[in-house]
Amino acid sequence: AQAGDLAQDQSSPGPVASKNSPNMAPTTRRPALLPAAVALVALCAAGRFALSFVPASHSAPSAAAVQLRSRVARHASMRDSEGNKVREPKTFDASDASSVVNSVTVEYKKRPFGVLAYAPSTSGKGAMIWKMSEQSRYPGDPQGQAWVGGARQYMAVKRVAGLDVSTWDFWDIMDLLDDKILDNSAGIFQSSGSGGMGNEPADLPVTVEYAVLNDAQPTAAVPGSDMGEVSPGIDRSDDRFKDLPRDATIKEYKIPVAPANYQSQIVESLRASVNSMPEPVGHNGPRYMGAGSLNEASIKQMLASFKNGQLLPMKDAYKLAIDAFDILVKEKTLGRINVPVGKKVTVVGDLHGQLFDFDHMLSLAGLPSPDNQFLFNGDFVDRGPWSVEVMFTILALKVWQPTGVGMNRGNHEAEMANHFYGFFGELEVKYEKKMTDLFAEIFRATPLCHVLNNEVFVVHGGIPGPDPRVWWKGMDNQISFDGRQIQISLSEIENSNRFMEPNPDENPLMVDLLWSDPKGKDGYGPSGRMSSGIYLFGPDVSKNFMEYNGLRMTLRSHEVKAQGYRYDHEGQFPLITVFSAPNYVDKAGNMASVAVLTNDGSKLAGPEFIQYSAQPHPDVPSGAYAVGGPLHPESQAAR
């Protein structure tokens, strides 16, 4: 569930409001943390951005001109939206039609928008894009929204939600945009508003119209450069593509084949160094002494110790993680679980490092056993401040019962997500930075999906996307298209390569399985996760996939659901979302559930849902280890 996993459907909680909003749900914690955008700006925008101006004439300046220059010089000490000094401020007025040559309108579905800093005019009025992200860092990155939508540096804000704000004071516009939240799921929130109007943040989704000013126009396009990219072997003149806009990209749907054997140099080098580590002395807490030391009692004791703040010693942690890798790396990209007659399987959705809720869930559903196999369906980590403890518990369960516990990779089992949303920061604080490389390898070795009794497809995100991959700027969520004529088989998925990071160009199948979401209308459409590599899929898409592969049901996760589950596609081939992190990030107010299916002799009956609410936990905010969070290593070092 990436950069904004909150589902954008009627059953899901809406976007998180700012502290000043009357719609803010009650919560026990309201951290007023510095936005991580400050850290990102320091990393991504080390250079200065400045415009030079040509005087209207070379005659001697008048007294009025001297006064004007003096006023502009004073404004040179003004600050941008991030508190940085604007060294060469620009004088602009988006309400002046003579200075505007064009406009661009972007719809934002979540915050942040991808603008790293806004700056006012020298008058203190208006707001201009001063610095911005010029790419998506990973599929679904909300900070790619502005760039993907066509916004560019030095465009001025003209309208917000249809309201002309071009003559407003700078900070009144900032309050309305509220483009200050690095990640509304990471517990990092904007401080109190600064404008005199006392504006509340505009509701999402929100449209923002930008004015293109005549002295800051984008570079002219090279003739023919507006044609979208087309992969070799695809005929752009095919009738299927005749109605596409010129800038549409049409890319091949690649399914890379898995290597016969995957060997990790990182794991092998760590294996040698771990064996030479000294044994822990005087350790007061849980231990891992090999697979033979694990049983129901030791797992329960490990969980109890984790809840008391005790960790595995360094050597034990490495040994457990490497033992789990050795099991996972031998599995197929699509795993198969057999549930005997009279037995059951429990499918667990997103957990996101919420240890105390995870422990409560196990108390209700029981631990894995021959009578009750478990399948953890991704997003084990990130955001929740006990991701390390949740992850090591799952690995212990896997090593204890290798065939009785399945693991699917989620979109948060990826290096980029782990860096920004907390798991890698937490590993570095609780253990050491070198351990992050090991977990990156573990996640690359984790299967992408499972099939239960050749009946039920279980995947974190969704169904394979359109072939070829079609995308164009301005494509909105009202668009639906029939994008697949040849179905993908379970065998193709089973033998596909998963030993990589998600990349929609290199492995679109992986991105579809980890990132896509269902929608109500038939066909494919663009995802609200705002990346050109992510799609929504309708009930016809899921039905066609299941029917082609002899399946009758799909269970997936990836989105918050108010009751912890939802039938997104109903009928003969249902598709059901299961989400297992209650009161997600201490804000969403949702219930959680796990899905239980039982072999009744003729089929897997169910699912039945075990629902539960959030449990009390120590006062550590969600997102504490994320970039910009109070416990992130860089935040600690800055103190």
Summary of the structure (lengths in Angstrom):
residues: 639
radius of gyration: 26.1
end to end distance: 31.2
largest distance: 96.2
contacts: 2218
relative contact order: 0.14
helix: 26%
strand: 18%
